[in-house]
């Protein structure tokens, strides 16, 4: 039976990574019914829906009405929620968001890596609002100016004039950008703006992505932004080669007005973070993340792979005789060199390149890996599994790639000693986790 344009009442079985709920069509003669993915629902709810896309193995639908709402359902705080693609869980109370993420993480590890974390997961909660120290928005210049995120399930722009998950200072900067934007930003062919606030939420660094190689108008815009927002320490211009695409890589700055970097403080730790460098985006929980990764560890040599600006390398250098920090981004590497003390050994190479020449019995007492969303990948995970480091800490932002990478590590004799879910991204489906592995 086909269900196109037919109104259906379905029950949501569970939520899956990506923010959607999973329901099933009625069973047919082949057995279990086809999976249906629905947005903005909670497990256990009954909903009226219609199918909007059908594939051989699954379908996607749109919810027309919540027939039986979950007791965890609440009124979203943000007026753009449901249209804006920046958040996925504002219709759930925060306690239940943590339960959803814990269930997804455990299920991914159980299904893919055959690892059971039923009694071994510590959950670290964040302040649920105004937590972001970094926010990146698209800019539309025609037919009229707009600033916003991608629309939910679409590449179309959803204009926003506020963002309740971003810091108070970033929200003031968004408002000021709307005021400037209707003239200056349009004229300068600006495609994106990224706002980065320091730990005190008192200073801002802006990255402006412009079409082409930049121009005098873009530089003038940078000066106007600094005049309009006294908290702005500096504005850097970067190229955005494809006007219709969101930039995913940092490139060398075309020009800078004012400071090129901010100092970000995490207690006694001070980090230089330059325009174009990566830094964790939760202003309330990053210090706790550092403590979770590094606390109680000491010895001769620590190895920090995907070191960034030295978020973990810097505190580890106070506890180890030397820290080898591997980073391939030129912007991050420059900050890493600045932030590391003298016993830090920064190495500008890709992790795969470094591991092909690093001795497996090189004496590392601890290896920390914090890869991007794609994880380590098969070759790096396999190579790491042959190392003899007694401890390995895996910091992950994707449960599926974490589970995949754990397979060779567990097979090589590593066992999970402790597991943490660190909720760096409230209101969204993103899951940050930290696993401490010990080699048996």
KANORMO-V216232 format. One record per backbone hydrogen bond with DSSP energy under -1.0 kcal/mol. CO is the residue of the C=O (numbers start at 1). NH is the residue of the N-H. E is the energy in kcal/mol with one decimal. If there is no record, write none. Layout:
co->{CO;CO}
nh->{NH;NH}
e->{E;E}
//
This chain:
co->{3;8;10;12;14;16;20;21;22;22;23;28;31;34;35;36;37;38;42;45;46;46;47;48;48;49;50;53;58;59;60;60;62;65;68;70;72;78;80;80;83;89;91;93;94;95;96;97;98;99;100;101;102;103;104;105;106;107;108;109;117;122;124;131;132;133;135;137;138;140;146;147;148;149;150;151;156;158;163;164;165;167;168;169;170;171;172;173;174;175;176;177;178;180;180;181;183;184;185;186;189;191;192;193;194;195;196;198;203;204;204;205;206;207;208;209;209;210;215;216;217;218;219;220;221;222;223;224;225;229;231;233;234;235;236;237;238;242;255;257;260;262;264;266;269;271;273;274;281;282;285;286;287;288;289;290;291;294;299;300;301;301;302;303;304;305;307;310;312;313;315;316;316;319;322;323;324;325;326;329;330;331;332;333;334;335;336;341;343;345;347;347;350;351;352;354;354;359;360;366;367;368;369;372;377;378;379;380;381;383;384;390;391;392;393;394;396;398;399;400;401;402;406;407;408;409;410;413;415;418;419;420;421;422;425;427;427;432;433;434;435;436;436;437;438}
nh->{6;49;47;44;22;19;16;38;13;14;36;31;28;25;59;23;61;21;45;12;67;68;10;64;65;8;62;60;55;37;52;53;50;48;46;73;93;81;83;84;152;92;74;97;98;99;100;101;102;103;104;105;106;107;108;109;110;111;112;115;120;421;423;283;167;197;195;193;148;146;140;160;138;158;85;154;151;149;166;130;132;171;172;173;174;175;176;177;178;179;180;181;182;183;184;186;187;188;190;189;211;139;209;137;207;135;205;201;198;233;234;196;236;194;238;191;192;240;219;220;221;222;223;224;225;226;227;228;229;232;204;259;206;257;208;254;210;245;237;235;275;273;271;269;266;264;262;277;133;286;289;290;291;292;293;294;295;297;321;322;365;366;324;368;326;370;310;314;316;317;318;319;320;299;302;345;304;347;307;333;334;335;336;337;338;339;340;344;323;325;327;349;354;355;356;357;358;362;388;303;393;305;395;375;381;382;383;384;385;386;387;439;367;437;369;435;433;402;403;404;405;406;410;411;412;414;413;440;438;436;122;434;124;424;428;88;89;422;396;420;394;417;418;392;415}
e->{-2.2;-2.8;-2.7;-3.2;-3.4;-1.7;-2.7;-2.3;-2.9;-1.1;-3.0;-1.8;-1.7;-2.6;-2.1;-2.8;-2.3;-3.5;-1.8;-2.8;-1.9;-2.1;-2.3;-3.2;-1.6;-3.0;-2.7;-2.9;-3.1;-2.6;-2.8;-1.7;-1.9;-2.9;-1.2;-1.3;-1.9;-1.1;-2.2;-2.6;-3.7;-2.2;-2.1;-1.6;-1.9;-1.4;-2.7;-2.3;-2.4;-2.3;-2.3;-2.6;-2.5;-2.5;-2.4;-2.2;-2.4;-2.8;-2.4;-2.2;-1.3;-2.8;-2.4;-3.0;-1.9;-3.1;-3.1;-2.5;-2.1;-2.1;-3.2;-3.0;-3.0;-3.4;-2.7;-2.2;-3.5;-1.4;-1.8;-2.9;-3.1;-2.1;-1.8;-2.1;-2.4;-2.1;-2.2;-2.2;-1.9;-1.7;-2.3;-2.8;-1.1;-1.5;-1.3;-1.1;-2.0;-1.6;-1.8;-1.3;-2.4;-3.0;-2.6;-3.0;-2.4;-2.2;-2.6;-1.7;-2.0;-2.9;-1.0;-2.3;-2.6;-2.8;-3.0;-3.8;-1.4;-2.9;-1.8;-2.3;-2.1;-2.0;-1.8;-2.1;-2.6;-2.0;-1.8;-2.3;-2.1;-2.1;-2.5;-2.6;-2.4;-3.2;-2.9;-3.4;-2.6;-1.8;-3.1;-2.6;-2.6;-2.8;-2.4;-2.0;-2.8;-3.2;-2.5;-2.3;-2.5;-1.3;-2.2;-2.3;-1.9;-2.5;-2.1;-2.4;-2.5;-1.8;-1.6;-1.9;-2.8;-1.2;-2.8;-3.2;-2.7;-1.2;-2.2;-2.2;-2.0;-2.0;-1.0;-1.9;-1.6;-1.5;-2.1;-3.7;-3.3;-3.0;-2.6;-2.8;-1.9;-1.5;-2.8;-2.6;-1.5;-2.6;-2.2;-2.0;-1.8;-1.6;-2.3;-1.3;-2.4;-2.7;-1.4;-1.1;-1.6;-1.6;-1.7;-2.6;-2.9;-3.1;-3.2;-2.6;-2.5;-2.4;-2.2;-2.8;-1.8;-1.3;-1.6;-2.3;-1.7;-3.3;-2.7;-2.5;-2.6;-2.1;-2.3;-2.2;-2.4;-1.8;-3.4;-2.0;-1.2;-2.1;-1.4;-2.5;-2.6;-2.8;-2.7;-2.4;-3.2;-2.2;-1.6;-3.0;-2.6;-2.2;-2.9;-2.5;-2.6;-3.2;-1.2;-2.3;-2.6}
//
